[in-house]
Amino acid sequence: MKYLAKVSIFKYRFEVLLLFVIGEVLLFETNDNLHLLITLIEYLFVFIALVNNYRIGIMYFVSFTLLALSQDNFVIHDSLPNSFWGVRAFGFSLNIIFSFLIFIYCIVITKKTKIKIDINLKFFIYFIIYSIISGTVFILLSKNYIDNFVQDLLTYSPFFIYSYLLSLLDVISLKEIIKKGLSLTVFAMILSYISNKMFQYGEGNYFVLVNNFSFIVIFAVFILRDLFKKWQYILLISCIIFLLLNGDIFIGGKQIILLFVVLFWFALNYKKYAIPILLLFVFFILFIEPTISFISNYYAGNVISFKFTQIFTLVENFDLSLIASTKSSMGNIIAEAITLFDYFVDNPILLVTGKGFGGAIPDTMGYLAPWAGSSGYAYQDLSRNDFHKLHLPVYEIILKTGLLGFLFYFYIIVRFFKSKNRYMLIYLILFLTVFYVTKELLLITLVFLSISKQVEINSNI
């Protein structure tokens, strides 16, 4: 171990993460056995780093998990990849098993068994424990399906492990994870573009490969510019703008809406931005049709054009039932809202209690059935008439924990908007949109929460 401590590779190094990212991109859709071998070597490396220095081991584990190509790249594939998050051991996620072993190891060597619990962690703890109890009751009442319950449990159960492991890292280490993660995400996109390793979305639409930083990378690089040297920031921004103008970065409806959330946050917390943002908003409202038309024509033939057109349709034709029946992501979000409302009108007790883990809704309005087999609904949801995975956290929370959970969630969001902490803004973006989708997105959400808490503490000293 004394020898290992002298070996620089077992420090948290950019070069190691760079090799990992290059491997992720170049191994995309290649020999599965080779990918499995490299993944096992990566786990061995993290293990050695962990034994050498548990904090460095945690940093590598978190970074590898978040920098590995995300599930979005494999939507059209029949099986999960043999990647750092995807590989299975005896039917279970090796990533979860390994994180549990790290958790036990760190408890033994640090003797630390408690972490500080603020209101944000209290929300997650309440949400998870309540949903487990409520979901179990509804399974016993034959109202929830057990496989849906297990799926939810596996998504959220790493929360306790992740929260503990991240509590062992200081703010400098957490910022290093974010800085290197954002930089290498942009690098991975450029490498994907150059090597023509792209993922398919729909028919005939190809975009640069994405990892678990990709959803927030555009916002985060702009907002967290203090993380980077001036030349680094200019280079990252230039690469992002190039890929955006070229139509090679996937832009979803959620990200378009989040742009307005981010602008609202800046206008609310920084008076110098309030007037320019207000004028920009007025301009957009007055010239929404030519603006959307220009963007749609610029990206003609690309699914991004369709995403912007959806926003215009929502503003121009505020007929929710018409929008809900369209085959679009915005239509799907509206459809879920209408279906949830209709379901709770007929079941007011469930509006109060929620249905816990495994909770789902029937397609009472006929809007959800066309989406079965895509967009997150399994074919079995259609045969059961029990649609499980909804597309916004607010739907997830009210379905699982009822009005009380929703009010708790709403209270935290209001508190976020009053904070000038820019890391909290990124956390807000994730908290509003995707924290519940996968364990990896839950992890990156908790990373930004951990940084936000430590930055708040340091600013108050």
C-alpha positions as CSV (number, residue, x, y, z in Angstrom):
1,M,0.0,0.0,0.0
2,K,2.9,2.4,0.7
3,Y,4.1,1.8,-2.9
4,L,0.6,2.4,-4.3
5,A,0.3,5.7,-2.3
6,K,3.3,6.9,-4.4
7,V,1.8,6.0,-7.7
8,S,0.2,9.1,-9.2
9,I,-2.4,7.2,-11.2
10,F,-4.2,6.5,-7.9
11,K,-4.7,10.2,-7.5
12,Y,-7.8,11.7,-9.0
13,R,-6.4,12.5,-12.4
14,F,-8.0,14.0,-15.5
15,E,-6.0,11.6,-17.8
16,V,-7.6,8.5,-16.2
17,L,-11.1,10.0,-16.7
18,L,-10.1,10.9,-20.3
19,L,-9.1,7.3,-21.1
20,F,-12.4,6.2,-19.6
21,V,-14.5,8.6,-21.8
22,I,-12.5,7.7,-24.9
23,G,-13.3,4.0,-24.3
24,E,-17.0,4.7,-23.7
25,V,-17.3,6.5,-27.0
26,L,-15.2,4.2,-29.2
27,L,-16.7,1.0,-27.6
28,F,-20.3,2.1,-28.4
29,E,-22.1,-0.7,-30.3
30,T,-18.9,-2.7,-30.6
31,N,-17.9,-6.1,-29.2
32,D,-19.8,-6.7,-26.0
33,N,-17.3,-9.2,-24.5
34,L,-14.5,-6.6,-25.0
35,H,-16.7,-4.0,-23.3
36,L,-17.3,-6.4,-20.4
37,L,-13.6,-7.0,-19.9
38,I,-12.8,-3.3,-19.9
39,T,-15.6,-2.6,-17.5
40,L,-14.3,-5.3,-15.0
41,I,-10.8,-3.7,-15.3
42,E,-12.4,-0.3,-14.5
43,Y,-14.1,-1.8,-11.3
44,L,-10.7,-3.3,-10.3
45,F,-9.1,0.1,-10.7
46,V,-11.7,1.8,-8.5
47,F,-11.2,-1.0,-5.9
48,I,-7.5,-0.4,-5.8
49,A,-7.9,3.4,-5.7
50,L,-10.5,2.9,-2.9
51,V,-8.1,0.8,-0.8
52,N,-5.3,3.3,-1.4
53,N,-7.4,6.3,-0.5
54,Y,-11.2,5.9,0.1
55,R,-12.0,9.5,-0.9
56,I,-10.2,9.1,-4.3
57,G,-12.0,5.7,-4.7
58,I,-15.4,7.4,-4.1
59,M,-14.5,10.2,-6.6
60,Y,-13.6,7.7,-9.3
61,F,-16.7,5.6,-8.7
62,V,-19.0,8.6,-8.9
63,S,-17.2,10.0,-12.0
64,F,-17.2,6.6,-13.9
65,T,-20.9,6.1,-13.1
66,L,-21.8,9.6,-14.4
67,L,-19.5,9.7,-17.4
68,A,-20.6,6.3,-18.7
69,L,-22.9,6.6,-21.6
70,S,-26.4,6.9,-20.3
71,Q,-29.5,4.8,-21.0
72,D,-30.7,7.3,-23.6
73,N,-28.1,5.9,-26.1
74,F,-29.6,2.4,-25.9
75,V,-33.4,3.0,-26.2
76,I,-33.6,1.0,-29.4
77,H,-31.4,-1.8,-28.0
78,D,-32.9,-5.0,-26.6
79,S,-30.5,-5.3,-23.7
80,L,-28.4,-3.1,-21.5
81,P,-24.7,-2.5,-22.4
82,N,-21.9,-4.0,-20.4
83,S,-20.9,-0.5,-19.3
84,F,-19.9,0.7,-15.8
85,W,-23.6,1.2,-14.8
86,G,-25.2,-1.4,-17.1
87,V,-23.3,-4.6,-16.4
88,R,-25.1,-7.3,-14.4
89,A,-23.9,-9.9,-11.9
90,F,-26.3,-12.8,-11.2
91,G,-29.2,-10.6,-12.5
92,F,-28.3,-7.6,-10.2
93,S,-26.7,-4.4,-11.1
94,L,-22.9,-4.7,-10.4
95,N,-22.9,-0.9,-9.9
96,I,-25.4,-1.1,-7.0
97,I,-23.6,-4.1,-5.5
98,F,-20.2,-2.4,-5.7
99,S,-21.6,0.9,-4.2
100,F,-23.0,-1.1,-1.3
101,L,-19.6,-2.7,-0.7
102,I,-17.9,0.8,-0.8
103,F,-20.6,1.9,1.7
104,I,-19.7,-0.9,4.1
105,Y,-16.0,-0.4,3.7
106,C,-16.1,3.3,4.4
107,I,-18.2,2.8,7.5
108,V,-15.6,0.3,8.8
109,I,-12.6,2.5,8.1
110,T,-14.0,5.9,9.0
111,K,-16.3,4.9,11.9
112,K,-18.7,7.5,10.6
113,T,-22.3,6.4,10.8
114,K,-24.2,9.7,10.8
115,I,-24.6,12.5,8.3
116,K,-26.2,15.9,8.6
117,I,-29.7,15.9,7.3
118,D,-31.1,19.1,6.0
119,I,-34.6,19.8,4.7
120,N,-33.7,18.5,1.2
121,L,-32.5,15.2,2.4
122,K,-35.6,15.0,4.7
123,F,-37.8,15.3,1.6
124,F,-36.1,12.3,0.0
125,I,-36.2,10.3,3.2
126,Y,-39.9,11.1,3.7
127,F,-40.7,10.3,0.0
128,I,-38.8,7.0,0.0
129,I,-40.0,5.6,3.3
130,Y,-43.6,6.7,2.9
131,S,-43.6,5.3,-0.7
132,I,-42.3,2.0,0.6
133,I,-44.9,1.7,3.3
134,S,-47.8,2.9,1.2
135,G,-46.7,0.8,-1.8
136,T,-46.6,-2.3,0.4
137,V,-50.1,-1.7,1.6
138,F,-51.4,-1.2,-1.9
139,I,-49.7,-4.4,-3.0
140,L,-51.4,-6.3,-0.2
141,L,-54.7,-4.7,-1.4
142,S,-53.9,-5.9,-5.0
143,K,-53.8,-2.3,-6.2
144,N,-50.1,-2.1,-7.2
145,Y,-48.0,-4.6,-9.2
146,I,-45.0,-6.0,-7.3
147,D,-42.7,-5.7,-10.3
148,N,-43.4,-2.0,-10.6
149,F,-42.8,-1.7,-6.8
150,V,-39.4,-3.4,-7.2
151,Q,-38.5,-1.2,-10.1
152,D,-39.1,1.9,-8.0
153,L,-37.3,0.5,-5.0
154,L,-34.2,-0.3,-7.1
155,T,-34.2,3.3,-8.5
156,Y,-34.4,5.0,-5.1
157,S,-32.7,2.6,-2.7
158,P,-29.2,3.8,-3.6
159,F,-30.2,7.2,-2.2
160,F,-29.0,6.3,1.3
161,I,-25.7,4.9,0.0
162,Y,-25.0,7.9,-2.3
163,S,-25.9,10.4,0.4
164,Y,-23.4,8.8,2.8
165,L,-20.6,8.4,0.3
166,L,-20.9,12.0,-0.9
167,S,-20.9,13.2,2.8
168,L,-17.3,11.9,3.0
169,L,-16.1,14.3,0.3
170,D,-15.3,18.0,0.8
171,V,-16.6,20.8,-1.5
172,I,-13.2,20.9,-3.4
173,S,-13.5,17.2,-4.3
174,L,-17.1,17.6,-5.3
175,K,-16.3,20.6,-7.5
176,E,-13.5,18.6,-9.1
177,I,-16.0,15.9,-10.0
178,I,-18.3,18.5,-11.6
179,K,-15.5,20.4,-13.4
180,K,-13.9,17.3,-14.9
181,G,-17.3,15.8,-15.6
182,L,-18.6,18.8,-17.6
183,S,-15.3,19.2,-19.5
184,L,-15.1,15.5,-20.5
185,T,-18.8,15.4,-21.4
186,V,-18.2,18.2,-24.0
187,F,-15.0,16.3,-25.1
188,A,-17.1,13.1,-25.5
189,M,-19.6,14.9,-27.6
190,I,-16.9,16.2,-30.0
191,L,-15.3,12.8,-30.1
192,S,-18.7,11.3,-30.9
193,Y,-19.1,13.8,-33.7
194,I,-15.7,13.2,-35.2
195,S,-15.9,9.4,-35.0
196,N,-19.5,9.4,-36.2
197,K,-20.5,7.4,-33.1
198,M,-24.1,8.6,-32.7
199,F,-27.3,7.4,-31.0
200,Q,-30.6,7.2,-32.8
201,Y,-33.7,9.1,-31.6
202,G,-36.8,8.2,-33.5
203,E,-36.4,7.5,-37.2
204,G,-33.5,9.0,-39.1
205,N,-32.4,11.4,-36.2
206,Y,-28.9,10.9,-34.9
207,F,-27.2,12.9,-32.1
208,V,-23.9,12.9,-30.4
209,L,-23.6,10.3,-27.5
210,V,-24.8,11.4,-24.1
211,N,-23.9,10.6,-20.5
212,N,-25.5,11.5,-17.2
213,F,-24.0,15.0,-17.3
214,S,-25.4,15.7,-20.8
215,F,-28.9,16.8,-19.7
216,I,-27.5,19.8,-17.8
217,V,-24.1,20.3,-19.5
218,I,-25.3,23.3,-21.6
219,F,-26.8,25.1,-18.6
220,A,-24.1,24.1,-16.2
221,V,-21.1,25.3,-18.3
222,F,-22.7,28.7,-18.8
223,I,-23.9,29.0,-15.1
224,L,-20.7,27.6,-13.4
225,R,-18.2,29.5,-15.5
226,D,-16.1,30.2,-12.3
227,L,-15.1,26.6,-12.3
228,F,-13.0,27.1,-15.4
229,K,-10.1,29.1,-16.6
230,K,-10.9,31.7,-19.2
231,W,-9.5,29.7,-22.1
232,Q,-11.2,26.5,-20.9
233,Y,-14.5,28.3,-20.7
234,I,-14.2,29.8,-24.2
235,L,-13.2,26.4,-25.6
236,L,-16.1,24.6,-23.9
237,I,-18.7,27.2,-25.0
238,S,-17.3,27.2,-28.6
239,C,-17.7,23.4,-28.8
240,I,-21.2,23.5,-27.4
241,I,-22.3,26.3,-29.8
242,F,-20.8,24.5,-32.7
243,L,-22.7,21.3,-31.9
244,L,-25.9,23.3,-31.2
245,L,-25.7,25.2,-34.5
246,N,-25.0,21.9,-36.3
247,G,-28.1,20.3,-34.7
248,D,-26.0,17.4,-33.3
249,I,-26.9,17.9,-29.6
250,F,-30.3,16.5,-28.7
251,I,-32.6,19.2,-27.3
252,G,-35.8,18.0,-25.6
253,G,-39.0,19.8,-24.6
254,K,-37.9,19.8,-20.9
255,Q,-34.7,21.6,-21.7
256,I,-36.5,24.3,-23.8
257,I,-38.9,24.9,-20.8
258,L,-35.9,24.9,-18.4
259,L,-34.4,27.8,-20.3
260,F,-37.3,30.0,-19.1
261,V,-36.9,28.6,-15.6
262,V,-33.2,29.6,-15.6
263,L,-34.0,33.1,-16.9
264,F,-36.7,33.5,-14.3
265,W,-34.2,32.5,-11.5
266,F,-31.6,35.0,-12.7
267,A,-34.3,37.8,-13.0
268,L,-35.5,37.0,-9.5
269,N,-32.0,36.9,-7.8
270,Y,-30.0,39.4,-9.8
271,K,-31.6,42.8,-10.3
272,K,-29.1,43.8,-13.1
273,Y,-30.5,41.0,-15.2
274,A,-34.2,41.6,-14.5
275,I,-34.9,44.3,-17.1
276,P,-33.0,42.7,-20.0
277,I,-34.7,39.3,-19.3
278,L,-38.1,41.0,-19.1
279,L,-37.5,42.7,-22.4
280,L,-36.3,39.5,-23.9
281,F,-39.4,37.7,-22.7
282,V,-41.7,40.5,-24.1
283,F,-39.9,40.3,-27.4
284,F,-40.3,36.5,-27.5
285,I,-44.1,36.8,-26.8
286,L,-44.6,39.5,-29.4
287,F,-42.6,37.7,-32.0
288,I,-43.1,34.1,-31.0
289,E,-44.4,32.9,-34.4
290,P,-41.5,34.2,-36.5
291,T,-39.0,33.2,-33.9
292,I,-40.2,29.6,-33.7
293,S,-40.6,29.6,-37.5
294,F,-37.0,30.6,-37.9
295,I,-35.7,28.0,-35.5
296,S,-37.9,25.3,-37.1
297,N,-36.7,26.2,-40.6
298,Y,-33.1,26.3,-39.4
299,Y,-33.4,22.7,-38.0
300,A,-35.7,21.5,-40.8
301,G,-35.7,17.7,-41.0
302,N,-34.3,17.4,-37.5
303,V,-36.4,16.4,-34.5
304,I,-35.3,19.6,-32.7
305,S,-37.5,21.5,-35.1
306,F,-40.4,19.5,-34.0
307,K,-39.6,20.1,-30.3
308,F,-39.8,23.9,-30.8
309,T,-42.9,23.6,-32.8
310,Q,-44.6,21.8,-29.9
311,I,-43.9,24.8,-27.7
312,F,-45.5,27.1,-30.2
313,T,-48.5,24.8,-30.5
314,L,-49.0,24.9,-26.8
315,V,-48.9,28.7,-26.6
316,E,-50.9,29.4,-29.8
317,N,-53.6,26.7,-29.4
318,F,-54.3,26.4,-25.7
319,D,-56.6,23.4,-26.2
320,L,-55.2,20.9,-23.8
321,S,-57.2,18.0,-25.0
322,L,-56.1,18.6,-28.6
323,I,-52.4,18.9,-27.5
324,A,-52.8,15.7,-25.3
325,S,-53.9,13.7,-28.3
326,T,-50.8,14.7,-30.4
327,K,-47.9,12.3,-30.8
328,S,-45.3,14.5,-29.1
329,S,-43.4,14.7,-25.9
330,M,-45.3,17.9,-24.9
331,G,-48.5,16.2,-25.8
332,N,-47.5,13.2,-23.6
333,I,-46.8,15.5,-20.6
334,I,-50.2,17.2,-21.0
335,A,-51.9,13.9,-21.5
336,E,-50.4,12.6,-18.2
337,A,-51.6,15.7,-16.3
338,I,-55.1,15.4,-17.7
339,T,-55.2,11.6,-16.9
340,L,-53.9,12.1,-13.4
341,F,-56.5,14.8,-12.7
342,D,-59.3,12.7,-14.1
343,Y,-58.2,9.7,-12.0
344,F,-57.9,11.7,-8.8
345,V,-61.4,13.3,-9.3
346,D,-62.8,9.8,-9.2
347,N,-60.5,8.7,-6.4
348,P,-60.1,11.6,-4.0
349,I,-58.7,9.5,-1.2
350,L,-55.8,8.5,-3.4
351,L,-55.2,12.2,-4.1
352,V,-54.6,12.6,-0.3
353,T,-52.6,9.3,0.3
354,G,-50.9,8.6,-3.0
355,K,-50.2,5.0,-4.0
356,G,-46.5,4.6,-3.0
357,F,-43.9,2.6,-4.9
358,G,-45.4,0.7,-7.7
359,G,-48.2,3.2,-8.0
360,A,-49.6,3.7,-11.5
361,I,-52.7,5.1,-13.2
362,P,-55.2,3.7,-15.7
363,D,-55.6,5.3,-19.1
364,T,-59.0,6.9,-18.3
365,M,-58.9,9.3,-21.2
366,G,-57.3,7.1,-23.9
367,Y,-54.3,9.4,-24.3
368,L,-51.6,7.1,-22.9
369,A,-52.2,3.8,-24.9
370,P,-50.5,5.0,-28.1
371,W,-47.3,5.5,-26.2
372,A,-47.0,1.9,-24.9
373,G,-43.7,0.4,-25.8
374,S,-42.0,3.8,-26.1
375,S,-41.4,6.9,-24.1
376,G,-41.1,5.0,-20.8
377,Y,-44.3,2.9,-20.9
378,A,-43.8,-0.9,-21.1
379,Y,-46.1,-2.9,-23.3
380,Q,-47.4,-4.6,-20.1
381,D,-48.7,-1.2,-19.0
382,L,-51.1,-1.3,-21.9
383,S,-52.3,-4.9,-21.2
384,R,-52.7,-4.1,-17.5
385,N,-54.1,-0.6,-18.2
386,D,-51.8,0.5,-15.4
387,F,-49.3,3.1,-16.6
388,H,-46.4,3.3,-14.2
389,K,-43.5,5.6,-15.3
390,L,-44.7,9.2,-15.7
391,H,-42.7,12.0,-17.2
392,L,-42.4,14.7,-14.6
393,P,-41.2,14.5,-11.0
394,V,-44.3,16.4,-9.8
395,Y,-46.5,13.6,-11.3
396,E,-44.3,11.0,-9.7
397,I,-44.5,12.7,-6.3
398,I,-48.2,13.3,-6.2
399,L,-49.0,9.8,-7.5
400,K,-46.8,8.2,-4.8
401,T,-47.2,10.4,-1.8
402,G,-50.3,12.4,-2.5
403,L,-51.0,16.1,-1.6
404,L,-48.7,16.1,1.5
405,G,-45.7,15.0,-0.6
406,F,-46.6,17.5,-3.3
407,L,-46.8,20.4,-0.8
408,F,-43.4,19.4,0.7
409,Y,-41.9,19.3,-2.9
410,F,-43.5,22.7,-3.7
411,Y,-42.1,24.3,-0.5
412,I,-38.6,23.2,-1.4
413,I,-38.8,24.5,-4.9
414,V,-39.9,27.9,-3.6
415,R,-36.9,27.9,-1.3
416,F,-34.6,27.1,-4.2
417,F,-35.8,30.2,-6.1
418,K,-34.9,32.4,-3.2
419,S,-31.3,31.1,-3.2
420,K,-28.5,32.8,-5.1
421,N,-26.4,29.7,-5.0
422,R,-25.7,28.7,-8.6
423,Y,-25.1,25.1,-7.7
424,M,-28.5,25.1,-6.1
425,L,-29.9,26.3,-9.5
426,I,-28.4,23.2,-11.2
427,Y,-29.9,21.1,-8.5
428,L,-33.2,22.8,-9.0
429,I,-33.1,21.9,-12.8
430,L,-32.5,18.2,-11.9
431,F,-35.1,18.3,-9.1
432,L,-37.7,19.7,-11.4
433,T,-37.2,17.3,-14.3
434,V,-35.2,14.0,-14.1
435,F,-33.9,13.1,-10.6
436,Y,-36.2,10.1,-10.4
437,V,-35.6,8.6,-13.9
438,T,-32.5,6.4,-13.1
439,K,-30.2,5.9,-10.2
440,E,-27.4,7.7,-12.1
441,L,-29.6,10.8,-12.5
442,L,-30.4,10.5,-8.8
443,L,-26.7,10.4,-8.1
444,I,-25.8,13.5,-10.1
445,T,-28.8,15.3,-8.4
446,L,-27.3,14.4,-5.0
447,V,-23.8,15.6,-6.1
448,F,-25.1,19.1,-6.8
449,L,-27.2,19.0,-3.6
450,S,-24.0,18.2,-1.6
451,I,-22.0,21.0,-3.2
452,S,-24.9,23.4,-2.7
453,K,-25.1,22.7,1.0
454,Q,-21.3,23.1,1.5
455,V,-21.2,26.3,-0.5
456,E,-24.1,27.7,1.6
457,I,-22.3,26.8,4.8
458,N,-19.0,28.3,3.6
459,S,-20.7,31.5,2.5
460,N,-22.3,31.9,5.9
461,I,-19.0,31.6,7.9
